[in-house]
């Protein structure tokens, strides 16, 4: 299936940034921008940090923009200080959740198997769609292990048999570095991930799962990336903190 048949999905990962007032103003700017012509045909999701979710959900109510959590614990409740569960995210207004972002894998020692449990927990809850993040480090790419790493992360994430999901290819060496993957490098990884999904899940399930690119996406490089047949959208970090930049990325995608 070609990219033309998958609606672009453009997501903002705010990471640990913004305060309530900034978040509210941002959402108002975003709504105004999306309401202005020409009409945008893209799905848009914001991933704020946990304390900002209620503000963002309130500001975006009755809009097409969706909200997601940046992480979740595989269990539904219990003694897990500092964690949040799938039911809590859904209750707060989230429709999405990030699973396996490289900053969680690296800074919190999250294993491939742990990410798989999170994906399964989101899928079990049904109201939440997991956005599964995979990507190789610079060293792994230098050693020629990119596809092996992507396969290992993908298969572990899907081990619990997820329902609907989206994937984000985020090469670690491109995150927050200003060194974006070229459209050709990103397309090669996306095509590989699509092929492996077809082998694991079949043509139909693989064809409907969007594969986003993440890693130093800006309004300047977004058009070249989205033109690739297997790049269905973006997971944007730094540039998503400025609503005008995020809107520009949405506009060149949808
Ligand atoms: P940057 O866009 O800042 O490189 O971050 C990418 C990312 O990690 C999104 O999840």
Boltz pocket constraint, residues with backbone or C-beta under 6 A from the ligand:
constraints:
  - pocket:
      binder: B
      contacts: [[A, 13], [A, 101], [A, 170], [A, 174], [A, 175], [A, 176], [A, 177], [A, 178], [A, 214], [A, 215], [A, 216], [A, 217], [A, 235], [A, 236], [A, 237], [A, 238], [A, 239]]
      max_distance: 6.0
